[in-house]
Amino acid sequence: MSEPAFGGTIGRTIAGSTPWWPAPRQPPKGAPNILVVLFDDVGFSDFGCYGSPIRTPAIDALAAQGLRYCGFHTTAMCSTTRAALLTGRNHHSVGVGCLANFDSGYPGYRGKIAREAGTLAEMLRAHAYRNYMVGKWHVTPLTESGATGPFDGWPLGRGFDRFYGFLDAETDQYAPELVLDNTHVSPPGSHADGYHLTADLVDQAIRFIADHTADRPELPWLTWLALGACHAPHQAPRDIIESYDAVFAHGWDIERAQRLSRQKAMGLVPETTDLPPRNDGVKAWDAHSDDERRVFTRLQSAFAGMLDHADQHLARLLAFLDKTGQRDDTLIIVMSDNGASQEGGPLGFVNAMGPFNFKPEPIAEKLARIDDIGGPDTHSNFPHGWAMTSNTPLRRYKQNTHGGGIRDPFILSWPKRIAARGELRHQFVHACDLVPTLLELIGIEAPATISGVPQMPLEGVSFAASITNATAPSKPVPQYFEMFGHRGLWHDGWKAVAFHPTGTPFENDKWELFHLAQDFSETHDLAAEQPERLAALVKLWWEQAEAHQVLPLDDRFGPRFAENAARFHGARTRFTFHAGMGHVPTDVAPDVRSRDYLIEAHVEIDDGASGVLIAHGDATSGYSLYVRDGHLVHDLNIGGRHEVVRSSRPVPAGGHRLGLRVERLRRQTEPAKGARTGMSRYTLLIDGEEVGALTTQLAFHTLISWSGLDIGHDRGSPVSDYAAPFAFTGRLSHVTVTMQDEQSLDGEGVGNAEMARQ
C-alpha cells in the first residue's frame, strides 16, 4: 500500500522529525474552571449579603465562602461594563463608549468591541479552555443582529464555543428572543406551561458544563452566565412577588435606613457613613397617596421577586457543580453590571410600552392592573424611590457617574485557592481590572496577537494581590468615568464627579470632590475647601478622556438612535418576507414609526383558513395582521390598549392580496413640536379594495416593540387576543412592507424609550 502524498506521517512520526499536526494545546497547570454570574441593574445593596431583606441564600453562601468587595466599580451602563469586563480595557478604548445600539462613527463610539481588543474567551482559547456564553450579550450593534449578521461581533465570533441567550439589552422573560450559537430560535416554552428565561438559561449553563464534563473533563471551562434579572421587565412567579408586599410596605425611606444600618453592622461601609438626602425629584414615602404606595410596593416586590427567583436557580447550578465534584476548583464571580435603573421614572410602570408611545398610564390604571404586575402581558419597572433604595447608601442611578451608577456588589469564591471565608475587601476595583486579575490567577499573559491582529495593551490592573492580602493597595493608576456627559475620576482615594443635565453646556457642569476613604456615600463635597485638588483631578480627567477615545462628548439621546436607524436603513423603503424565513429582530425590521406604510400578504385562502400573516411585537406593544373567522383583522396594540379593525366581509377562497394601509392625517396647520394629537387611519384591503377602516390618535411614535417580527405566525407572547403562535393555515407566499420615505421622529421621545431598553 503506497504512502500518502504528503509523506505518510498520519499516526506516526519519523525519528527526529516534527509531526505535521500541531501538538494539542494544554491548559496551565492548576488552571481553574471559571463561572461568571453577571446580574443586570442590581444595585449595591440588593443582595442579602450587602444589606437587603431580599432572599438570596445562594449568593450569600458564596459570600460566606469567599470574599465581598465593597469598592467594585462599573461604567454606569450595560454594554459598556460588559465591554470592559470582557476585554480588560476601558470601554471607550475598545469602541463601546456608550451603547451597542448605535454607531456614532467616532472611534470610541462604534457600538462594537474592536478586534484589537481581544476578549477573555479569545485569550483563554489559546490555553485549551472551552468557553460557553449564556444569557445577555449586548456588545454588538443591534443592526447586526439579523439572520445575515455579520457574526464577527456575536459570541462565537469573539472566542466563545457555544452561545445560548439574547443579543439585545433586554427581553421578555416569558417569551424571550433567543439565539442558539448563530441562529435565532423560539423559546422552548411559554408562561402557560411555566417557562421563565432565568430557569432556561441556568438549564443551558448546566447542559454546556455537563456536555463538557462528559467529553473533555481534563480541560478547564469558562461559563459566562449573564442573566436578564433584574433588568426590566421585572417578571417572576406571582407567589414570590406577593411574598414581598409585607416586606416593603414600610416604604423606601425606612428601607434605606434599615439597609444602611445592616451595611454598617456587616462592615461593608464605615460607621461614619451618612445616608444622603433623597435623590432629586424623589418625594418622601408618606407624601404619596395610599393608592400610589400600594402600586409602588408591588412594583418593588416584582423586582425583589425576580432577584429571589434568580437566586433559586443559581442554587441549582451550584448544586450541580457540587454533585459533579467541580465546585472546589471553580472560581466563581457574582456581580452586577451597573447600579439600579432610573428608567422607571418617578411613578414606575406596569407596562412601559404605552407611555413611550404617548399613551398615559395613570395611577388608577396601574392600580387596576396591580395583580398583573410581573406577568406575561406587563413590562414593569419600579419608580425612582425604589431604585434609589437599591443603590443604598449611594447617590443617583445607572447612567450616572455618582456612586449609585457605578459602585456595585462583587463576590469572589474559589474554595481550592481562597482560604479567606466571608471576608471583606475595600480596595478600589474597576470592571476593566477583571481580565488582568483572572489571567494572573490562571498564570498566563495576554497575547500580543489574536488571529493575526496585533492587540492593544490591557488597561486594567490586576487586583489578585487583594484576594490573599486584605491590606493590598488599590490600583495605582487613575480611573475615569463618562456616560452621556456625566463624568468622574477616581485617583488615590479621591473622586471628582460632575452630573451633566442633558442639553446644557458641558462647561456649566458643577464638579464635586469627595474623599471616598472617609465619605463612602459621597455626601460631603470638598470642592470649595480644596479647589486646587479638584482642579488637578479635572485636568487629569481631560487627559484620560483624550487618551481613551472619550472625546468628543455627546449627551444626545434620541438623535443618536435616530441617526443610527437612518444610516442603517438608508433609502430602503420596501421589505419582502418570504414564507419559511426566521425571526427578524426589531432593529432590522421595517421601521414604521411616524410614517405612512402599506402591508400586503400574498396568500391562497382555503375554506376555514386562519392565522397570523405578519406580527411585530408582543402582548405589551406591537401590531398584527391576521385572518380569523374568515375575516381580515388588524390589531394595533399600544401599551396593552388594542385598536382593532375587522373587515366588513369575509375573505373569499382563492389567491388574494390581504393588506393594511396606514396614513397619518395631516392638519391644515402642523402641530407644535412635541404635540401628540395627530390622528392616523388604518384601512384594511382585500386585493386593493377597502373593507374596513379605523381612525385613532394611537400610533407608533417612538417605538414599535423591543420584540421582533415574524410572518405566518406570532412566535412570542401574542400581540392580539389569540393564542400564540396562531400559525396561518392557508398558503402564504410572501409579505411586503412598503413605507413612505418621509419620517419625522420625536428625538426626545425616542431617546427616553431607548434608554429604558438599556
C-alpha positions in Angstrom: 0.0 0.0 0.0 1.5 3.3 -1.1 2.2 6.2 1.3 0.1 9.3 1.2 1.4 12.0 -1.0 2.2 14.3 1.9 4.7 11.9 3.5 2.7 9.3 5.4 3.1 10.8 8.8 -0.5 10.3 9.9 -0.5 8.3 13.1 3.4 8.2 13.4 6.4 10.3 13.2 9.9 9.7 11.8 12.6 9.7 14.4 13.8 13.3 15.0 11.1 14.9 12.8 8.3 17.2 13.8 4.7 15.9 13.3 2.7 17.6 10.6 -0.1 18.2 13.0 0.1 20.7 15.8 0.6 19.5 19.3 -2.6 19.6 21.4 -2.9 22.7 23.5 -2.5 22.2 27.2 -4.0 24.4 29.9 -1.7 25.9 32.5 -1.1 23.6 35.5 -3.9 24.1 38.1 -6.0 26.3 35.8 -9.5 26.6 37.3 -12.9 26.5 35.8 -14.4 30.0 35.8 -18.0 30.8 36.3 -19.0 34.5 35.9 -22.6 35.3 37.0 -23.5 38.8 35.8 -26.7 40.3 37.1 -28.3 43.3 35.3 -29.3 46.6 37.0 -28.9 45.2 40.5 -27.9 47.9 43.0 -25.1 47.9 45.6 -27.4 46.9 48.5 -29.7 44.4 46.7 -28.1 41.1 47.7 -28.8 39.9 51.2 -25.1 39.9 52.0 -25.0 43.6 51.0 -27.8 44.7 53.3 -31.1 43.8 51.6 -34.0 41.8 53.0 -34.4 40.1 49.6 -33.8 36.4 49.9 -30.5 35.5 48.2 -29.3 32.5 50.2 -27.2 31.0 47.3 -25.4 34.3 46.7 -25.0 34.9 50.4 -23.4 31.4 50.8 -20.9 32.2 48.1 -20.0 35.4 50.0 -19.6 33.4 53.2 -17.3 31.0 51.5 -15.2 33.7 49.8 -14.9 37.5 49.5 -17.1 40.5 49.2 -15.7 43.6 47.6 -17.0 47.0 48.7 -15.2 49.1 46.1 -16.0 47.3 42.8 -16.9 49.9 40.1 -18.5 49.6 36.7 -19.2 52.0 33.9 -22.8 53.0 34.6 -24.4 51.1 31.7 -24.7 47.6 30.5 -22.9 47.5 27.1 -20.0 49.5 28.4 -19.4 47.4 31.5 -19.6 44.2 29.5 -17.1 45.5 27.1 -14.7 46.4 29.9 -15.3 43.1 31.7 -14.7 41.0 28.6 -11.6 42.8 27.3 -9.6 44.2 30.3 -9.7 47.6 28.7 -11.7 50.8 29.2 -15.0 50.8 27.2 -14.2 53.9 25.1 -10.8 52.4 24.2 -12.4 49.3 22.7 -15.1 51.3 20.8 -18.1 50.8 23.2 -18.1 54.2 24.8 -21.9 54.2 25.1 -24.3 51.5 23.8 -24.3 48.7 21.3 -27.5 50.2 19.9 -25.8 52.8 17.7 -22.6 53.7 15.9 -21.7 57.4 16.1 -18.7 57.0 13.8 -16.2 58.2 16.3 -13.5 55.6 17.4 -14.8 55.4 21.0 -18.5 55.1 20.0 -18.8 52.3 17.4 -21.0 50.0 19.5 -18.8 47.0 18.8 -15.7 45.7 20.5 -12.6 46.4 18.3 -10.7 43.4 17.0 -7.6 44.9 18.6 -9.2 44.3 22.0 -9.4 40.5 22.4 -11.9 39.1 24.8 -11.2 36.9 27.8 -12.6 33.9 25.8 -10.3 34.6 22.9 -7.3 34.8 25.4 -8.3 31.6 27.1 -8.9 29.6 23.9 -5.2 29.6 23.2 -4.7 27.8 26.5 -7.2 24.9 25.9 -10.2 26.5 27.7 -13.6 25.8 26.3 -15.8 28.9 26.5 -19.6 29.0 27.0 -21.7 32.1 26.9 -25.2 32.0 28.3 -27.6 35.0 28.5 -27.3 38.7 27.6 -24.6 39.7 25.1 -25.3 43.3 24.1 -21.9 44.2 22.8 -22.5 44.1 19.1 -24.6 46.6 17.1 -28.3 45.5 17.1 -28.4 46.3 13.4 -26.0 43.4 13.0 -28.3 41.0 15.0 -30.3 39.7 12.0 -30.1 36.5 10.1 -27.1 37.6 8.0 -25.1 39.1 10.8 -22.3 39.8 10.3 -21.4 37.4 13.0 -17.9 38.6 13.9 -19.3 40.5 16.8 -21.5 37.7 18.2 -20.3 35.5 21.0 -19.0 32.7 18.6 -17.1 35.4 16.7 -15.4 36.6 19.9 -14.0 33.4 21.3 -17.0 31.5 22.8 -17.6 28.0 21.6 -21.3 27.9 22.4 -23.9 30.6 22.9 -27.5 30.5 24.1 -29.1 33.8 25.0 -30.1 37.1 23.6 -28.2 39.9 21.8 -30.3 42.9 22.9 -30.3 44.9 26.1 -33.4 43.2 27.4 -36.0 40.6 26.5 -39.4 39.4 27.8 -38.7 36.7 30.4 -41.7 34.5 29.3 -41.3 35.0 25.6 -37.6 35.9 25.0 -35.9 36.5 21.7 -33.3 33.7 21.8 -30.2 32.8 19.8 -28.5 29.4 19.8 -25.0 29.8 18.5 -25.6 32.0 15.4 -29.3 31.2 14.8 -32.4 32.8 16.2 -34.6 30.1 17.8 -38.0 30.0 19.5 -38.2 29.6 23.3 -38.9 26.0 24.4 -41.9 27.0 26.4 -44.3 29.7 27.4 -45.7 31.3 30.6 -48.7 29.0 30.3 -46.5 25.9 30.8 -44.3 27.5 33.5 -41.4 28.8 31.3 -39.2 31.5 32.6 -35.9 32.7 30.9 -33.9 32.5 34.1 -34.6 28.8 34.5 -33.9 28.2 30.9 -30.5 30.0 31.0 -29.5 28.0 34.0 -30.6 24.8 32.4 -28.4 25.6 29.4 -25.4 26.5 31.5 -25.8 23.2 33.3 -26.1 21.4 29.9 -23.0 23.1 28.5 -20.9 22.2 31.5 -22.3 18.6 31.6 -21.5 18.1 28.0 -18.1 19.5 28.6 -17.5 17.2 31.5 -18.7 14.1 29.5 -16.4 14.9 26.6 -13.3 16.7 27.8 -13.2 16.6 31.6 -9.4 17.2 31.7 -9.9 20.7 30.1 -10.9 23.8 32.1 -14.0 25.8 31.1 -15.3 29.4 31.2 -19.0 29.8 31.6 -20.3 33.4 31.4 -23.8 33.5 32.7 -25.4 36.9 32.1 -28.9 36.8 33.5 -31.8 39.1 32.4 -32.5 39.6 36.1 -33.1 42.3 37.2 -33.4 44.4 34.1 -37.0 45.5 33.2 -39.4 43.9 32.5 -39.5 42.7 36.1 -41.2 39.3 35.8 -41.3 36.4 38.2 -43.7 33.9 39.6 -46.7 35.6 41.2 -46.4 33.8 44.6 -42.8 35.0 45.0 -43.7 38.6 44.1 -46.6 38.7 46.5 -44.5 37.4 49.3 -42.6 40.7 49.4 -45.5 43.1 49.7 -45.3 43.0 53.5 -41.5 43.3 53.4 -41.6 46.6 51.6 -44.9 48.1 52.8 -43.0 50.5 55.1 -41.6 52.3 52.0 -38.3 53.5 50.7 -37.4 55.9 53.5 -37.4 53.3 56.2 -36.0 50.7 53.9 -32.9 52.9 53.1 -32.2 53.5 56.7 -32.5 49.8 57.6 -30.2 48.8 54.7 -27.5 51.3 55.8 -27.7 50.0 59.4 -27.2 46.4 58.2 -24.3 47.5 56.0 -22.6 49.2 58.9 -23.1 46.1 61.1 -21.6 44.0 58.3 -18.6 46.3 57.9 -19.4 47.0 54.3 -19.4 50.7 54.9 -17.7 52.8 57.6 -19.7 53.6 60.8 -19.4 57.2 59.9 -21.3 56.8 56.5 -24.2 59.2 56.2 -27.4 58.5 54.3 -27.6 61.1 51.5 -30.8 63.1 51.1 -33.3 61.6 48.7 -32.3 61.9 45.0 -33.7 64.9 43.1 -37.4 64.5 42.4 -38.0 61.6 44.9 -40.7 62.5 47.4 -41.0 61.2 50.9 -42.8 57.9 51.0 -45.5 59.4 53.3 -46.1 62.2 50.8 -47.7 59.7 48.3 -51.3 58.6 48.4 -52.4 55.2 49.7 -53.1 54.0 46.1 -49.6 55.1 45.0 -48.0 53.4 47.9 -49.8 50.1 47.0 -48.7 50.2 43.4 -45.1 51.2 44.3 -44.8 48.4 46.8 -46.0 45.8 44.3 -43.5 47.2 41.7 -40.7 46.8 44.2 -42.0 43.3 45.1 -41.7 42.4 41.4 -38.1 43.5 41.3 -37.3 41.6 44.6 -39.2 38.5 43.3 -37.1 38.5 40.1 -33.9 38.5 42.1 -35.2 35.9 44.6 -36.2 33.7 41.7 -32.8 34.1 40.0 -31.0 33.1 43.2 -33.1 30.0 43.5 -32.0 28.9 40.0 -28.4 29.9 40.7 -28.6 27.5 43.6 -29.4 24.7 41.1 -26.2 25.4 39.1 -24.1 25.5 42.3 -25.6 22.2 43.4 -24.7 20.7 40.0 -21.1 21.8 40.5 -21.1 20.2 43.9 -22.6 17.0 42.7 -20.1 16.6 39.8 -17.1 17.4 42.0 -16.2 20.6 40.3 -17.1 23.2 42.9 -13.8 23.3 44.8 -11.8 24.1 41.6 -14.2 26.5 40.1 -13.6 30.2 40.5 -17.0 31.8 40.9 -17.7 35.5 40.5 -21.1 37.1 41.1 -21.6 40.8 40.3 -23.9 43.4 38.7 -23.2 45.5 35.5 -24.3 48.9 36.9 -26.5 50.4 39.6 -30.2 50.2 39.8 -32.1 51.7 36.9 -33.8 55.1 36.9 -35.8 54.3 33.7 -39.0 53.5 35.6 -39.4 57.2 36.2 -41.0 58.8 39.3 -44.1 56.6 39.3 -42.9 53.3 37.8 -44.7 51.4 35.1 -47.0 48.4 34.8 -46.5 48.5 31.1 -43.9 51.0 29.9 -44.7 50.4 26.3 -47.8 52.7 26.4 -46.2 55.8 27.8 -43.3 55.6 25.4 -45.9 56.0 22.6 -47.6 58.8 24.5 -50.4 56.6 25.9 -50.6 57.7 29.6 -50.7 55.2 32.4 -52.4 57.0 35.4 -52.2 55.6 38.9 -55.8 54.4 38.6 -54.9 52.3 35.7 -51.8 51.0 37.4 -53.9 50.1 40.5 -56.5 48.3 38.4 -53.7 46.1 37.0 -51.8 45.6 40.2 -52.2 41.8 40.2 -50.9 41.6 36.6 -47.5 43.1 37.6 -44.7 40.7 36.8 -46.9 38.7 34.5 -46.7 37.9 30.8 -48.5 41.0 29.5 -46.7 43.6 31.6 -43.4 45.5 31.1 -42.9 46.5 34.7 -40.3 48.8 36.2 -40.1 50.3 39.7 -40.1 54.0 40.5 -37.1 56.2 41.3 -37.6 55.8 45.1 -37.0 52.1 45.0 -34.1 52.4 42.5 -32.6 54.9 45.0 -33.1 52.3 47.7 -31.4 49.6 45.7 -28.3 51.8 45.5 -28.2 52.5 49.3 -26.2 54.4 50.5 -25.1 55.9 47.2 -26.4 58.8 45.2 -28.2 58.7 41.8 -28.6 55.8 39.5 -27.5 53.8 36.5 -26.4 56.2 33.7 -24.8 58.5 36.3 -21.2 58.6 37.4 -22.0 59.2 41.1 -21.8 56.1 43.2 -25.3 54.9 42.6 -24.5 54.3 38.9 -21.1 52.8 39.2 -20.5 51.1 42.6 -21.8 47.5 42.6 -21.7 44.2 44.5 -18.9 41.8 43.7 -18.4 38.4 45.2 -15.5 36.0 44.5 -15.3 32.4 45.7 -12.7 29.7 44.9 -12.6 27.1 47.7 -9.4 25.5 46.5 -7.3 28.6 46.4 -9.1 31.2 48.6 -8.6 30.4 52.3 -10.5 33.5 53.4 -14.1 32.9 54.3 -16.6 35.7 54.5 -14.0 38.5 54.5 -14.4 42.0 53.0 -12.1 43.8 50.6 -12.2 47.6 50.5 -9.8 48.2 47.6 -11.0 50.2 44.6 -11.6 47.8 41.7 -12.9 48.5 38.2 -14.6 46.3 35.6 -11.6 46.6 33.3 -9.4 45.1 36.1 -11.2 41.7 36.0 -9.4 40.2 33.0 -5.9 41.0 34.2 -6.8 39.5 37.6 -8.1 36.3 36.0 -5.0 36.0 33.8 -2.7 36.4 36.8 -4.7 33.8 38.8 -4.5 31.3 35.9 -0.9 32.1 35.3 -1.0 33.3 31.7 -0.3 36.5 29.9 -2.5 38.5 27.4 -1.5 37.5 23.9 0.3 40.0 21.6 -1.8 39.0 18.7 -5.1 37.2 18.2 -6.0 35.7 14.8 -3.2 37.8 13.3 -4.5 41.1 14.8 -2.0 42.9 17.0 -3.6 43.6 20.4 -3.8 46.8 22.3 -2.3 46.7 25.8 -4.5 45.8 28.7 -5.6 48.9 30.6 -6.9 47.2 33.7 -4.7 46.4 36.7 -4.8 43.0 38.4 -6.3 43.0 41.9 -5.2 39.4 42.6 -3.0 40.5 45.5 -6.1 41.7 47.4 -7.5 38.2 47.4 -4.9 37.0 49.9 -4.0 40.3 51.4 -6.7 42.5 52.8 -4.4 45.4 53.1 -3.1 45.3 49.5 -3.2 48.7 47.8 -5.9 49.8 45.4 -4.9 50.3 41.7 -2.0 52.7 41.3 -3.4 54.5 38.2 -6.4 56.8 37.8 -9.8 55.5 36.6 -12.1 57.8 34.6 -15.8 57.5 34.1 -18.1 59.0 31.4 -21.7 58.3 30.3 -23.9 60.7 28.3 -21.8 63.6 29.5 -21.8 62.6 33.2 -18.1 62.5 34.2 -16.0 61.3 37.1 -12.4 60.4 38.0 -11.0 58.3 40.9 -7.4 58.6 41.9 -5.6 57.7 45.1 -8.8 57.5 47.2 -10.3 60.8 45.9 -13.1 61.3 43.4 -14.1 64.2 41.2 -17.6 63.9 39.7 -19.9 66.0 37.6 -23.6 65.4 36.9 -24.5 66.7 33.4 -28.0 67.9 32.7 -28.8 66.9 29.2 -28.7 69.7 26.6 -26.8 72.1 28.7 -23.2 73.3 28.0 -20.6 71.0 29.4 -18.6 73.9 30.8 -21.6 74.7 33.1 -21.4 71.4 34.9 -20.6 71.6 38.6 -17.7 69.3 39.6 -17.8 67.9 43.2 -14.9 66.5 45.2 -15.1 63.6 47.6 -12.6 61.8 49.8 -14.0 58.3 49.4 -11.9 56.8 52.2 -13.8 59.0 54.6 -17.0 59.6 52.7 -18.4 56.3 51.2 -21.7 57.8 50.2 -20.3 61.0 48.5 -22.3 63.3 50.7 -19.6 65.9 51.8 -18.5 67.9 48.8 -14.9 69.3 49.5 -14.7 71.3 46.2 -14.8 74.7 48.0 -12.3 73.6 50.6 -9.8 72.1 48.2 -10.1 73.8 44.9 -6.6 73.0 43.8 -7.0 69.3 44.3 -10.3 69.4 42.4 -8.7 71.3 39.5 -5.9 68.8 39.3 -8.4 65.9 39.2 -10.5 67.6 36.5 -7.3 68.3 34.4 -6.4 64.6 34.8 -9.9 63.6 33.7 -9.4 65.5 30.4 -6.1 63.8 29.9 -7.6 60.4 30.5 -10.5 61.3 28.2 -8.1 62.2 25.4 -6.1 59.0 25.9 -9.0 56.7 25.9 -11.2 58.0 23.0 -13.8 59.6 25.2 -14.0 62.7 23.1 -16.0 64.3 21.7 -18.5 64.5 24.5 -22.1 63.8 23.3 -25.1 64.0 25.6 -27.8 63.4 22.9 -30.2 60.5 23.4 -32.8 60.5 20.6 -30.7 62.0 17.8 -28.1 59.3 18.1 -30.6 56.5 17.9 -32.5 58.2 15.0 -29.3 58.8 13.1 -28.2 55.2 13.5 -31.5 53.9 12.2 -31.4 56.3 9.2 -27.8 55.3 8.5 -28.7 51.6 8.6 -31.9 51.6 6.6 -30.7 54.3 4.2 -33.1 54.8 1.3 -34.7 51.4 1.8 -38.5 51.7 1.9 -39.5 48.2 0.9 -39.1 44.8 2.6 -40.2 41.4 1.3 -40.6 38.5 3.7 -41.0 35.0 2.1 -42.6 32.1 3.8 -40.1 29.9 5.6 -37.9 32.7 6.9 -36.9 33.0 10.5 -37.3 35.7 13.2 -36.4 39.3 12.4 -35.1 41.3 15.4 -36.8 44.7 15.8 -33.7 46.7 14.9 -33.6 45.2 11.4 -37.3 45.0 10.9 -39.3 47.7 8.9 -39.2 51.0 10.8 -42.9 52.0 10.5 -42.7 54.7 13.3 -44.2 58.0 12.5 -44.8 57.4 8.8 -47.3 56.1 6.2 -46.9 52.4 5.2 -48.6 49.6 3.4 -48.5 45.9 4.3 -49.6 43.3 1.7 -49.7 39.5 2.3 -49.9 37.3 -0.8 -51.9 34.2 0.2 -54.0 31.3 -1.0 -57.1 31.0 1.2 -58.9 27.7 1.7 -62.2 27.3 3.5 -61.7 27.9 7.2 -58.1 29.2 6.8 -57.0 31.4 9.7 -53.9 32.6 11.5 -51.3 35.4 11.6 -49.9 36.9 8.4 -47.4 39.2 10.0 -46.8 40.2 13.6 -44.3 42.6 15.1 -44.1 42.8 18.9 -45.7 41.1 21.8 -48.5 41.4 24.3 -47.2 44.7 25.6 -46.9 46.5 22.3 -46.9 45.9 18.5 -49.2 45.1 15.6 -50.6 42.0 14.0 -52.4 41.4 10.7 -54.3 38.1 10.7 -57.3 36.1 9.5 -59.9 34.9 12.0 -63.4 33.5 11.4 -62.9 34.2 7.7 -62.3 37.9 8.2 -59.2 40.0 7.9 -58.2 41.7 11.2 -55.6 44.2 12.2 -54.7 44.9 15.9 -52.8 48.0 16.9 -51.5 47.3 20.4 -50.2 50.4 22.2 -49.2 49.5 25.7 -51.9 46.9 26.0 -54.6 49.1 24.6 -56.0 47.4 21.4 -57.4 49.3 18.5 -58.9 46.6 16.3 -60.3 46.8 12.8 -62.1 43.9 11.2 -63.1 43.5 7.6 -66.7 44.2 6.7 -66.8 41.0 4.6 -65.1 37.6 4.7 -62.1 36.9 2.6 -63.2 34.6 -0.2 -61.4 31.4 -1.1 -58.6 31.6 -3.6 -55.5 33.8 -4.2 -55.5 37.3 -2.7 -53.5 40.3 -1.5 -54.6 40.9 2.0 -53.3 44.3 3.3 -53.3 47.2 5.6 -52.7 50.9 4.7 -51.7 53.3 7.4 -52.0 57.0 6.8 -51.1 59.9 9.1 -53.8 62.5 8.8 -52.2 65.9 8.5 -53.7 69.0 9.9 -54.0 72.2 7.9 -51.6 73.6 10.5 -48.8 71.4 11.7 -48.9 70.9 15.5 -46.2 72.3 17.6 -43.1 70.3 18.2 -43.8 67.6 20.7 -47.6 67.6 20.2 -49.2 64.1 20.3 -52.6 64.9 18.9 -52.3 63.8 15.3 -54.7 61.1 14.0 -53.9 58.1 11.9 -56.2 55.9 9.7 -55.8 52.2 9.5 -57.5 50.7 6.4 -57.9 47.0 5.6 -57.6 45.9 2.0 -58.6 42.8 0.0 -57.0 42.9 -3.4 -56.7 46.7 -3.0 -60.4 47.2 -2.1 -61.1 48.9 1.2 -63.0 46.6 3.5 -62.8 48.4 6.9 -61.1 51.4 8.5 -60.3 52.8 11.9 -59.1 56.3 12.9 -57.3 56.8 16.1 -54.8 59.0 17.9 -52.7 56.0 18.8 -49.7 55.2 16.6 -46.1 54.1 16.8 -44.4 57.4 17.5 -41.2 56.3 19.2 -41.1 52.5 19.2 -43.0 49.5 17.9 -41.7 46.9 20.3 -38.5 45.5 21.6 -39.7 42.1 20.4 -39.2 41.4 16.7 -41.2 40.4 13.7 -42.4 37.1 12.2 -44.6 36.1 9.3 -47.0 33.2 9.2 -47.2 33.1 13.0 -46.7 35.1 16.2 -43.8 33.4 18.0 -43.8 35.1 21.3 -46.4 36.4 23.7 -49.3 37.3 21.4 -49.8 40.8 20.1 -53.6 40.3 19.9 -56.2 38.2 21.7 -55.4 34.9 20.1 -53.3 32.0 21.5 -49.8 32.1 20.1 -48.4 31.0 17.7 -51.7 31.1 15.8 -50.0 29.9 12.7 -51.6 30.7 9.3 -53.3 27.6 7.9 -53.6 28.8 4.4 -50.7 29.1 1.9 -48.6 32.2 2.5 -46.3 33.1 -0.3 -44.8 36.4 1.0 -45.5 39.6 2.8 -44.3 43.1 1.6 -44.0 46.2 3.7 -43.7 49.4 1.8 -43.0 52.7 3.6 -43.1 56.3 2.7 -39.7 57.8 2.8 -40.7 60.8 4.9 -40.3 60.0 8.6 -40.4 62.5 11.5 -39.4 61.1 14.8 -39.6 62.9 18.2 -36.0 62.7 19.3 -36.8 63.2 23.0 -39.4 60.5 22.9 -37.2 58.1 21.0 -34.4 58.7 23.4 -36.5 58.2 26.5 -37.9 54.9 25.1 -34.5 53.6 24.0 -32.8 54.5 27.3 -35.5 52.4 29.1 -34.4 49.5 27.0 -30.8 49.6 28.1 
